[in-house]
């Protein structure tokens, strides 16, 4: 089964005179430059409705760049499975779900079933006709919270473009190690880690990435943050907070450690030691509906494990101040 998707954007003033492959990578930043170069060579890229196959072609402000792609949904490992989905919103065009921890979004190396994709194939049999079964963005296995699923091909195309244009607001809450007393912005590029290939890292050769953070509440040795993504790089929040030397509670892949407040109760020590996933939750999604254009906003409350940590941190402050 083949499906088509179109990516369309306009060359900006500051991109005039750049190479086509560079500009296309900036406009469609979810895709690598090497992949876009391949699409160029394959005749998939149009500039003002003309196929261009030379990556070094110079672009001009106002030109329309269009990429037309054709996907074939692979059948291996795509078993429909009756897995519960926590559906926050649903209509004929999209779903918003609340993803639990320990739930992989898409089958991959070492995980061939039990994923969100397997669940979607069961609950929505026709969704296999859509690329990635309608999954337009991902959350890590142990990150909880809100995700958008497209139920039709036009909706899928719409959301892919909206993510590329950064029109979809994604907000998170996290608990990080250390005390942060001010809000700020992290503007550091991210690429694949040079030696640990399953991880990402801040790197001057990476794709640009911007994360905004705001303090919600300070505890002894920990901070509850609100975060907003401008870009959506793999592991972005985890990498950026680790770069600030404030890794997420429980995120041992990115430098988390046991930070025990002085004089902490036995209960607090046990809970810190037992927290076994990154303390990160996708709390808010805001976007325009693909058909009606109506602005939609969804919020998901913090899961019980993060709420329990916040409660014990507050009790720790009260006990310490007595």
C-alpha positions in Angstrom: 0.0 0.0 0.0 1.5 3.3 -1.1 0.5 6.7 0.4 1.6 10.2 -0.6 2.5 13.3 1.4 3.5 16.8 0.4 5.8 19.2 2.2 5.5 22.8 1.2 7.2 26.0 2.4 8.5 29.4 1.1 12.1 30.5 1.0 12.7 33.3 3.6 14.6 36.5 3.0 17.6 35.3 5.1 17.8 32.1 3.0 18.1 33.8 -0.3 21.3 32.7 -2.1 21.7 29.5 -0.1 22.0 26.0 -1.5 18.7 24.3 -2.1 19.6 21.3 0.1 20.6 23.6 3.0 17.4 25.7 2.7 15.1 22.6 2.4 16.7 21.2 5.5 16.0 24.4 7.4 12.4 24.5 6.2 11.7 20.8 6.8 13.8 20.4 9.9 12.4 17.1 10.9 14.4 15.5 8.1 18.2 15.2 7.8 20.2 17.0 5.1 21.4 13.7 3.7 17.8 12.5 3.3 16.7 15.7 1.6 19.7 15.4 -0.7 18.6 11.9 -1.6 15.1 13.2 -2.4 16.6 15.8 -4.6 18.6 13.3 -6.5 15.5 11.1 -6.8 13.5 14.0 -8.4 11.1 14.5 -5.4 11.9 18.2 -4.9 10.2 21.0 -6.8 11.1 24.7 -6.8 8.2 26.8 -8.2 6.7 23.6 -9.7 10.0 22.7 -11.5 11.8 19.5 -10.5 15.3 20.3 -9.3 17.9 17.6 -8.8 21.0 19.6 -8.1 21.5 20.1 -4.3 23.8 23.1 -4.9 21.1 25.1 -6.8 20.8 28.6 -5.3 17.4 29.6 -4.0 15.7 33.0 -4.0 13.4 34.6 -1.5 9.7 33.9 -2.1 10.3 30.7 -4.1 8.1 27.7 -3.2 9.8 24.5 -2.3 7.7 21.4 -2.4 8.7 17.8 -1.7 6.4 15.0 -2.8 7.0 11.8 -1.1 5.5 8.3 -1.4 5.4 5.9 1.5 4.9 2.2 1.5 3.7 0.9 4.8 5.8 -2.1 5.9 3.9 -5.1 7.1 6.5 -6.8 9.3 6.0 -6.5 13.0 2.8 -4.5 12.5 0.4 -6.8 14.4 -2.9 -5.3 15.6 -3.0 -5.7 19.3 -5.8 -5.0 21.8 -4.0 -2.5 24.0 -5.8 0.1 26.0 -5.6 3.7 24.8 -6.4 6.6 27.1 -8.2 8.8 24.7 -8.5 12.5 25.7 -10.2 13.7 22.5 -11.4 12.1 19.2 -13.3 13.1 16.1 -13.2 11.9 12.5 -9.9 13.5 11.8 -7.6 13.1 14.8 -7.0 11.6 18.2 -5.4 13.1 21.3 -4.1 10.4 23.7 -2.5 10.4 27.1 0.5 8.1 26.9 1.5 6.2 30.0 5.1 5.3 31.0 6.8 2.2 29.7 4.9 2.4 26.4 6.9 2.5 23.2 5.4 4.6 20.4 6.7 2.8 17.3 8.2 -0.7 16.7 12.0 -0.7 16.4 15.1 -2.7 17.2 14.3 -5.0 20.1 10.6 -3.9 20.4 8.4 -5.5 17.8 5.0 -5.4 19.4 3.2 -4.0 22.4 3.6 -0.4 21.0 1.2 2.5 20.4 1.3 1.7 16.7 0.1 -1.9 17.4 -2.7 -0.5 19.5 -3.8 1.9 16.8 -3.9 -0.8 14.2 -6.4 -2.8 16.4 -8.7 0.1 17.4 -8.6 1.8 14.0 -8.2 -0.9 11.3 -8.1 1.6 8.4 -5.3 3.6 9.9 -2.6 1.3 8.3 -3.2 3.3 5.1 -1.7 6.4 6.7 2.1 6.7 7.1 3.3 5.5 10.5 -0.4 4.7 11.3 -1.1 8.4 11.9 1.7 9.0 14.4 3.1 12.5 13.6 5.3 13.0 16.7 6.8 10.8 19.4 7.3 10.7 23.1 10.1 8.6 24.6 9.2 5.2 26.1 9.1 6.5 29.7 7.9 10.0 29.0 4.2 10.4 29.8 1.6 12.7 28.4 -0.3 14.0 25.3 0.2 12.9 21.7 -1.7 13.8 18.5 -2.6 10.9 16.1 -4.0 11.7 12.6 -6.9 9.6 11.4 -6.9 10.6 7.8 -4.1 11.2 5.2 -5.0 15.0 4.8 -4.8 15.4 8.6 -1.5 13.6 8.7 -0.1 15.9 6.0 -1.5 18.9 7.8 0.1 18.0 11.2 3.5 17.2 9.6 3.5 20.7 8.1 2.3 22.3 11.3 5.1 20.7 13.3 7.6 21.8 10.7 6.4 25.4 10.9 6.4 25.2 14.7 2.7 26.1 14.9 1.9 23.4 17.4 2.5 24.4 21.1 4.0 21.6 23.2 4.5 22.2 26.9 6.0 19.8 29.5 6.5 19.6 33.2 9.6 18.0 34.7 11.5 17.5 38.0 15.2 18.3 37.6 18.2 17.7 39.9 19.5 20.9 41.6 17.9 24.2 42.5 17.0 26.6 39.6 15.8 30.0 40.7 15.4 31.7 37.4 13.7 31.1 34.1 15.5 30.9 30.8 16.1 29.6 27.3 18.5 27.0 26.0 19.6 27.5 22.4 22.0 24.7 21.7 22.2 22.4 18.6 21.7 18.7 19.1 23.0 15.7 17.2 23.6 12.0 17.6 26.1 11.2 20.4 29.5 10.5 19.0 30.0 7.2 20.8 26.6 6.3 22.4 24.5 5.9 19.3 21.2 5.5 21.1 21.7 8.9 22.8 21.8 12.5 21.7 24.1 15.3 22.7 24.7 19.1 22.4 27.1 19.5 19.4 28.1 22.4 17.2 27.4 20.3 14.1 23.9 19.4 15.3 20.5 20.7 14.3 19.5 23.9 16.1 17.2 23.3 19.1 15.5 25.7 21.5 13.9 24.9 24.8 12.3 27.5 27.2 12.0 26.7 30.9 10.2 28.4 33.7 10.4 27.6 37.4 7.2 26.3 39.0 8.4 25.3 42.4 11.8 24.9 44.2 12.6 22.1 46.6 15.7 21.2 48.5 18.1 19.9 45.8 15.3 19.6 43.1 13.2 21.9 41.0 9.8 21.5 39.3 9.9 23.1 35.8 7.5 24.1 33.1 9.1 23.7 29.6 8.1 24.7 26.1 9.7 23.4 22.9 10.3 25.6 19.9 11.9 22.6 18.1 11.3 18.9 18.5 14.7 17.1 18.4 15.0 13.6 19.8 15.4 13.7 23.6 15.6 17.5 23.4 14.5 18.4 26.9 16.6 15.6 28.4 19.7 16.7 26.5 19.3 20.4 27.2 18.7 20.0 30.9 21.7 17.7 31.2 23.7 20.3 29.3 22.7 22.8 32.0 23.9 20.3 34.6 20.4 19.9 35.9 19.4 16.4 34.5 15.9 15.1 35.0 15.2 13.1 38.1 15.6 9.4 37.2 17.2 10.1 33.8 20.4 8.1 34.3 21.1 7.9 30.6 21.7 11.7 30.7 23.6 12.1 33.9 21.1 11.8 36.7 22.4 10.8 40.1 21.1 10.3 43.6 20.9 13.8 45.1 19.8 13.2 48.7 18.9 16.4 50.7 20.8 16.8 54.0 18.7 15.2 56.8 16.2 13.7 54.4 13.6 11.3 55.8 13.9 7.6 55.1 10.8 7.8 53.0 12.2 10.5 50.8 15.5 8.7 50.4 13.6 5.5 49.4 11.4 7.4 46.9 14.4 9.1 45.2 16.2 5.8 44.9 13.0 4.0 43.5 12.2 6.6 40.9 13.2 4.7 37.8 12.3 6.9 34.8 12.9 10.4 33.6 10.5 12.7 35.4 9.0 14.3 32.3 5.4 14.7 31.3 3.9 16.2 28.1 1.2 18.3 29.8 -0.2 20.6 27.2 -0.9 20.6 23.4 -2.3 23.5 21.5 -3.0 23.5 17.8 -5.5 24.5 15.1 -7.9 21.8 13.9 -6.9 20.5 10.5 -10.5 20.9 9.1 -12.3 23.6 11.1 -9.2 25.8 11.9 -10.6 26.1 15.4 -7.9 26.5 18.1 -7.8 23.5 20.4 -6.0 23.1 23.7 -5.6 20.0 25.8 -4.0 19.5 29.3 -3.0 16.4 31.1 -2.4 16.4 34.8 0.8 15.0 36.2 0.9 11.2 36.7 0.9 9.7 40.2 4.6 9.0 40.4 5.6 12.6 39.7 2.8 13.9 42.0 4.1 11.7 44.8 7.6 13.0 44.4 6.3 16.6 44.5 4.3 15.8 47.7 7.2 14.3 49.5 9.5 17.2 48.4 7.1 19.6 49.9 6.9 17.6 53.1 10.7 17.6 53.2 10.8 21.4 53.1 8.2 21.7 55.9 10.1 19.3 58.1 13.4 20.9 57.4 12.1 24.4 58.3 10.6 23.3 61.6 
